[in-house]
Amino acid sequence: MDISIFDQYGLDINKTTERKIENLFFREDYRRVYLDDIGVIEVLSNADIIGRYLEGFNKVVNHQVVRKRKFQLVVDYAHGTAAQMLPDIFSYLGCEVIVLNTSSNDGLVSRSLDEQGKDM
């Protein structure tokens, strides 16, 4: 499993912060939450998830500025789930897009084990 943590801007956290989190995790010096303390687990449909994501996205992106730029993009979806929502976003933003690896296949991973190992 590969866990990625991002900062408030959606960028990779710095190495110092990453090491602090890893040290805390491997030390196992944290309180475990009891099942009764978790609260409600809400199961959402793909449509609900995509709708919520798009709602948040629309609040922070200036669509008019992006449309004026008429971006031309090449996007490699790496057989991932982003292929479910990004085409609609790019279309709404007026981007011309060439797409690669759009099929969603549970048997395929977006990055090989070797690529993931380079992150450690």
PyMOL CGO cylinders between C-alpha atoms (Angstrom):
from pymol import cmd
from pymol.cgo import CYLINDER

trace = [
    CYLINDER, 0.00, 0.00, 0.00, 1.21, 3.50, -0.78, 0.3, 1, 1, 1, 1, 1, 1,
    CYLINDER, 1.21, 3.50, -0.78, -0.11, 6.31, 1.44, 0.3, 1, 1, 1, 1, 1, 1,
    CYLINDER, -0.11, 6.31, 1.44, 0.41, 9.85, 0.20, 0.3, 1, 1, 1, 1, 1, 1,
    CYLINDER, 0.41, 9.85, 0.20, -0.11, 12.90, 2.40, 0.3, 1, 1, 1, 1, 1, 1,
    CYLINDER, -0.11, 12.90, 2.40, -0.48, 16.34, 0.90, 0.3, 1, 1, 1, 1, 1, 1,
    CYLINDER, -0.48, 16.34, 0.90, -0.35, 19.84, 2.34, 0.3, 1, 1, 1, 1, 1, 1,
    CYLINDER, -0.35, 19.84, 2.34, -3.20, 22.36, 2.35, 0.3, 1, 1, 1, 1, 1, 1,
    CYLINDER, -3.20, 22.36, 2.35, -2.40, 23.25, -1.29, 0.3, 1, 1, 1, 1, 1, 1,
    CYLINDER, -2.40, 23.25, -1.29, -2.54, 19.66, -2.54, 0.3, 1, 1, 1, 1, 1, 1,
    CYLINDER, -2.54, 19.66, -2.54, 1.26, 19.43, -2.87, 0.3, 1, 1, 1, 1, 1, 1,
    CYLINDER, 1.26, 19.43, -2.87, 3.57, 16.80, -1.43, 0.3, 1, 1, 1, 1, 1, 1,
    CYLINDER, 3.57, 16.80, -1.43, 4.52, 17.50, 2.17, 0.3, 1, 1, 1, 1, 1, 1,
    CYLINDER, 4.52, 17.50, 2.17, 8.18, 18.25, 2.83, 0.3, 1, 1, 1, 1, 1, 1,
    CYLINDER, 8.18, 18.25, 2.83, 10.56, 15.47, 3.85, 0.3, 1, 1, 1, 1, 1, 1,
    CYLINDER, 10.56, 15.47, 3.85, 10.87, 16.73, 7.45, 0.3, 1, 1, 1, 1, 1, 1,
    CYLINDER, 10.87, 16.73, 7.45, 7.12, 16.54, 8.02, 0.3, 1, 1, 1, 1, 1, 1,
    CYLINDER, 7.12, 16.54, 8.02, 6.97, 13.18, 6.25, 0.3, 1, 1, 1, 1, 1, 1,
    CYLINDER, 6.97, 13.18, 6.25, 9.64, 11.74, 8.56, 0.3, 1, 1, 1, 1, 1, 1,
    CYLINDER, 9.64, 11.74, 8.56, 7.84, 13.07, 11.66, 0.3, 1, 1, 1, 1, 1, 1,
    CYLINDER, 7.84, 13.07, 11.66, 4.62, 11.37, 10.58, 0.3, 1, 1, 1, 1, 1, 1,
    CYLINDER, 4.62, 11.37, 10.58, 6.46, 8.11, 9.80, 0.3, 1, 1, 1, 1, 1, 1,
    CYLINDER, 6.46, 8.11, 9.80, 8.21, 8.18, 13.18, 0.3, 1, 1, 1, 1, 1, 1,
    CYLINDER, 8.21, 8.18, 13.18, 4.92, 8.70, 15.00, 0.3, 1, 1, 1, 1, 1, 1,
    CYLINDER, 4.92, 8.70, 15.00, 3.26, 5.92, 13.05, 0.3, 1, 1, 1, 1, 1, 1,
    CYLINDER, 3.26, 5.92, 13.05, 6.02, 3.32, 13.56, 0.3, 1, 1, 1, 1, 1, 1,
    CYLINDER, 6.02, 3.32, 13.56, 6.41, 4.22, 17.23, 0.3, 1, 1, 1, 1, 1, 1,
    CYLINDER, 6.41, 4.22, 17.23, 2.73, 3.31, 17.69, 0.3, 1, 1, 1, 1, 1, 1,
    CYLINDER, 2.73, 3.31, 17.69, 2.53, 5.86, 20.48, 0.3, 1, 1, 1, 1, 1, 1,
    CYLINDER, 2.53, 5.86, 20.48, -1.00, 7.00, 19.76, 0.3, 1, 1, 1, 1, 1, 1,
    CYLINDER, -1.00, 7.00, 19.76, -4.40, 6.25, 21.20, 0.3, 1, 1, 1, 1, 1, 1,
    CYLINDER, -4.40, 6.25, 21.20, -6.40, 3.71, 19.25, 0.3, 1, 1, 1, 1, 1, 1,
    CYLINDER, -6.40, 3.71, 19.25, -9.99, 4.61, 18.65, 0.3, 1, 1, 1, 1, 1, 1,
    CYLINDER, -9.99, 4.61, 18.65, -12.63, 2.18, 19.85, 0.3, 1, 1, 1, 1, 1, 1,
    CYLINDER, -12.63, 2.18, 19.85, -15.22, 1.06, 17.34, 0.3, 1, 1, 1, 1, 1, 1,
    CYLINDER, -15.22, 1.06, 17.34, -17.99, 2.89, 19.24, 0.3, 1, 1, 1, 1, 1, 1,
    CYLINDER, -17.99, 2.89, 19.24, -16.05, 6.18, 18.95, 0.3, 1, 1, 1, 1, 1, 1,
    CYLINDER, -16.05, 6.18, 18.95, -15.74, 6.12, 15.16, 0.3, 1, 1, 1, 1, 1, 1,
    CYLINDER, -15.74, 6.12, 15.16, -19.21, 7.51, 14.51, 0.3, 1, 1, 1, 1, 1, 1,
    CYLINDER, -19.21, 7.51, 14.51, -21.21, 7.07, 11.36, 0.3, 1, 1, 1, 1, 1, 1,
    CYLINDER, -21.21, 7.07, 11.36, -19.69, 5.58, 8.26, 0.3, 1, 1, 1, 1, 1, 1,
    CYLINDER, -19.69, 5.58, 8.26, -21.43, 6.98, 5.21, 0.3, 1, 1, 1, 1, 1, 1,
    CYLINDER, -21.43, 6.98, 5.21, -21.29, 4.96, 2.01, 0.3, 1, 1, 1, 1, 1, 1,
    CYLINDER, -21.29, 4.96, 2.01, -21.57, 7.20, -1.03, 0.3, 1, 1, 1, 1, 1, 1,
    CYLINDER, -21.57, 7.20, -1.03, -22.23, 6.30, -4.62, 0.3, 1, 1, 1, 1, 1, 1,
    CYLINDER, -22.23, 6.30, -4.62, -19.71, 7.28, -7.28, 0.3, 1, 1, 1, 1, 1, 1,
    CYLINDER, -19.71, 7.28, -7.28, -22.14, 9.97, -8.48, 0.3, 1, 1, 1, 1, 1, 1,
    CYLINDER, -22.14, 9.97, -8.48, -22.30, 11.47, -4.94, 0.3, 1, 1, 1, 1, 1, 1,
    CYLINDER, -22.30, 11.47, -4.94, -18.53, 11.45, -4.58, 0.3, 1, 1, 1, 1, 1, 1,
    CYLINDER, -18.53, 11.45, -4.58, -17.96, 13.03, -7.99, 0.3, 1, 1, 1, 1, 1, 1,
    CYLINDER, -17.96, 13.03, -7.99, -20.70, 15.60, -7.33, 0.3, 1, 1, 1, 1, 1, 1,
    CYLINDER, -20.70, 15.60, -7.33, -19.15, 16.65, -4.02, 0.3, 1, 1, 1, 1, 1, 1,
    CYLINDER, -19.15, 16.65, -4.02, -15.70, 16.85, -5.56, 0.3, 1, 1, 1, 1, 1, 1,
    CYLINDER, -15.70, 16.85, -5.56, -16.93, 18.98, -8.47, 0.3, 1, 1, 1, 1, 1, 1,
    CYLINDER, -16.93, 18.98, -8.47, -18.82, 21.27, -6.09, 0.3, 1, 1, 1, 1, 1, 1,
    CYLINDER, -18.82, 21.27, -6.09, -15.61, 21.93, -4.11, 0.3, 1, 1, 1, 1, 1, 1,
    CYLINDER, -15.61, 21.93, -4.11, -13.57, 22.28, -7.29, 0.3, 1, 1, 1, 1, 1, 1,
    CYLINDER, -13.57, 22.28, -7.29, -15.98, 24.86, -8.70, 0.3, 1, 1, 1, 1, 1, 1,
    CYLINDER, -15.98, 24.86, -8.70, -15.62, 26.98, -5.56, 0.3, 1, 1, 1, 1, 1, 1,
    CYLINDER, -15.62, 26.98, -5.56, -11.86, 27.43, -5.95, 0.3, 1, 1, 1, 1, 1, 1,
    CYLINDER, -11.86, 27.43, -5.95, -11.22, 27.53, -9.71, 0.3, 1, 1, 1, 1, 1, 1,
    CYLINDER, -11.22, 27.53, -9.71, -11.79, 30.66, -11.77, 0.3, 1, 1, 1, 1, 1, 1,
    CYLINDER, -11.79, 30.66, -11.77, -13.38, 29.04, -14.82, 0.3, 1, 1, 1, 1, 1, 1,
    CYLINDER, -13.38, 29.04, -14.82, -13.36, 32.18, -16.93, 0.3, 1, 1, 1, 1, 1, 1,
    CYLINDER, -13.36, 32.18, -16.93, -9.59, 32.58, -16.64, 0.3, 1, 1, 1, 1, 1, 1,
    CYLINDER, -9.59, 32.58, -16.64, -8.98, 28.95, -17.60, 0.3, 1, 1, 1, 1, 1, 1,
    CYLINDER, -8.98, 28.95, -17.60, -11.40, 29.09, -20.53, 0.3, 1, 1, 1, 1, 1, 1,
    CYLINDER, -11.40, 29.09, -20.53, -9.68, 32.20, -21.92, 0.3, 1, 1, 1, 1, 1, 1,
    CYLINDER, -9.68, 32.20, -21.92, -6.31, 30.41, -21.91, 0.3, 1, 1, 1, 1, 1, 1,
    CYLINDER, -6.31, 30.41, -21.91, -7.70, 27.53, -24.03, 0.3, 1, 1, 1, 1, 1, 1,
    CYLINDER, -7.70, 27.53, -24.03, -5.28, 24.99, -22.58, 0.3, 1, 1, 1, 1, 1, 1,
    CYLINDER, -5.28, 24.99, -22.58, -4.15, 22.03, -24.66, 0.3, 1, 1, 1, 1, 1, 1,
    CYLINDER, -4.15, 22.03, -24.66, -3.27, 19.07, -22.45, 0.3, 1, 1, 1, 1, 1, 1,
    CYLINDER, -3.27, 19.07, -22.45, -1.99, 15.53, -22.61, 0.3, 1, 1, 1, 1, 1, 1,
    CYLINDER, -1.99, 15.53, -22.61, -3.28, 13.54, -19.65, 0.3, 1, 1, 1, 1, 1, 1,
    CYLINDER, -3.28, 13.54, -19.65, -2.19, 10.04, -18.66, 0.3, 1, 1, 1, 1, 1, 1,
    CYLINDER, -2.19, 10.04, -18.66, -4.91, 8.64, -16.41, 0.3, 1, 1, 1, 1, 1, 1,
    CYLINDER, -4.91, 8.64, -16.41, -2.69, 5.62, -15.61, 0.3, 1, 1, 1, 1, 1, 1,
    CYLINDER, -2.69, 5.62, -15.61, -5.81, 3.40, -15.55, 0.3, 1, 1, 1, 1, 1, 1,
    CYLINDER, -5.81, 3.40, -15.55, -6.96, 5.24, -12.43, 0.3, 1, 1, 1, 1, 1, 1,
    CYLINDER, -6.96, 5.24, -12.43, -10.25, 6.59, -11.19, 0.3, 1, 1, 1, 1, 1, 1,
    CYLINDER, -10.25, 6.59, -11.19, -9.49, 10.17, -12.19, 0.3, 1, 1, 1, 1, 1, 1,
    CYLINDER, -9.49, 10.17, -12.19, -10.76, 9.18, -15.64, 0.3, 1, 1, 1, 1, 1, 1,
    CYLINDER, -10.76, 9.18, -15.64, -14.26, 9.20, -14.14, 0.3, 1, 1, 1, 1, 1, 1,
    CYLINDER, -14.26, 9.20, -14.14, -14.37, 12.91, -13.37, 0.3, 1, 1, 1, 1, 1, 1,
    CYLINDER, -14.37, 12.91, -13.37, -11.56, 14.77, -15.10, 0.3, 1, 1, 1, 1, 1, 1,
    CYLINDER, -11.56, 14.77, -15.10, -13.02, 14.55, -18.62, 0.3, 1, 1, 1, 1, 1, 1,
    CYLINDER, -13.02, 14.55, -18.62, -16.10, 16.47, -17.44, 0.3, 1, 1, 1, 1, 1, 1,
    CYLINDER, -16.10, 16.47, -17.44, -13.93, 19.05, -15.69, 0.3, 1, 1, 1, 1, 1, 1,
    CYLINDER, -13.93, 19.05, -15.69, -11.68, 19.58, -18.70, 0.3, 1, 1, 1, 1, 1, 1,
    CYLINDER, -11.68, 19.58, -18.70, -14.70, 19.83, -20.99, 0.3, 1, 1, 1, 1, 1, 1,
    CYLINDER, -14.70, 19.83, -20.99, -16.34, 22.39, -18.71, 0.3, 1, 1, 1, 1, 1, 1,
    CYLINDER, -16.34, 22.39, -18.71, -13.11, 24.39, -18.64, 0.3, 1, 1, 1, 1, 1, 1,
    CYLINDER, -13.11, 24.39, -18.64, -12.85, 24.33, -22.43, 0.3, 1, 1, 1, 1, 1, 1,
    CYLINDER, -12.85, 24.33, -22.43, -9.57, 22.41, -22.51, 0.3, 1, 1, 1, 1, 1, 1,
    CYLINDER, -9.57, 22.41, -22.51, -8.48, 20.40, -25.53, 0.3, 1, 1, 1, 1, 1, 1,
    CYLINDER, -8.48, 20.40, -25.53, -7.25, 17.09, -24.18, 0.3, 1, 1, 1, 1, 1, 1,
    CYLINDER, -7.25, 17.09, -24.18, -5.39, 14.08, -25.57, 0.3, 1, 1, 1, 1, 1, 1,
    CYLINDER, -5.39, 14.08, -25.57, -5.88, 11.18, -23.16, 0.3, 1, 1, 1, 1, 1, 1,
    CYLINDER, -5.88, 11.18, -23.16, -3.82, 8.07, -22.46, 0.3, 1, 1, 1, 1, 1, 1,
    CYLINDER, -3.82, 8.07, -22.46, -4.56, 4.93, -20.44, 0.3, 1, 1, 1, 1, 1, 1,
    CYLINDER, -4.56, 4.93, -20.44, -8.19, 5.70, -19.70, 0.3, 1, 1, 1, 1, 1, 1,
    CYLINDER, -8.19, 5.70, -19.70, -9.48, 2.19, -19.03, 0.3, 1, 1, 1, 1, 1, 1,
    CYLINDER, -9.48, 2.19, -19.03, -10.23, 1.52, -15.40, 0.3, 1, 1, 1, 1, 1, 1,
    CYLINDER, -10.23, 1.52, -15.40, -8.98, -1.95, -14.55, 0.3, 1, 1, 1, 1, 1, 1,
    CYLINDER, -8.98, -1.95, -14.55, -8.70, -3.21, -10.97, 0.3, 1, 1, 1, 1, 1, 1,
    CYLINDER, -8.70, -3.21, -10.97, -5.92, -5.56, -12.07, 0.3, 1, 1, 1, 1, 1, 1,
    CYLINDER, -5.92, -5.56, -12.07, -3.72, -2.67, -13.12, 0.3, 1, 1, 1, 1, 1, 1,
    CYLINDER, -3.72, -2.67, -13.12, -1.94, -0.36, -10.72, 0.3, 1, 1, 1, 1, 1, 1,
    CYLINDER, -1.94, -0.36, -10.72, -1.17, 3.23, -11.53, 0.3, 1, 1, 1, 1, 1, 1,
    CYLINDER, -1.17, 3.23, -11.53, 2.48, 2.79, -10.52, 0.3, 1, 1, 1, 1, 1, 1,
    CYLINDER, 2.48, 2.79, -10.52, 4.65, -0.30, -10.46, 0.3, 1, 1, 1, 1, 1, 1,
    CYLINDER, 4.65, -0.30, -10.46, 6.15, -1.62, -7.25, 0.3, 1, 1, 1, 1, 1, 1,
    CYLINDER, 6.15, -1.62, -7.25, 9.56, -0.38, -8.42, 0.3, 1, 1, 1, 1, 1, 1,
    CYLINDER, 9.56, -0.38, -8.42, 8.19, 3.14, -8.87, 0.3, 1, 1, 1, 1, 1, 1,
    CYLINDER, 8.19, 3.14, -8.87, 6.58, 3.03, -5.44, 0.3, 1, 1, 1, 1, 1, 1,
    CYLINDER, 6.58, 3.03, -5.44, 9.83, 1.74, -3.91, 0.3, 1, 1, 1, 1, 1, 1,
    CYLINDER, 9.83, 1.74, -3.91, 11.72, 4.77, -5.18, 0.3, 1, 1, 1, 1, 1, 1,
    CYLINDER, 11.72, 4.77, -5.18, 9.56, 6.96, -2.91, 0.3, 1, 1, 1, 1, 1, 1,
    CYLINDER, 9.56, 6.96, -2.91, 10.82, 5.27, 0.25, 0.3, 1, 1, 1, 1, 1, 1,
]
cmd.load_cgo(trace, "trace")
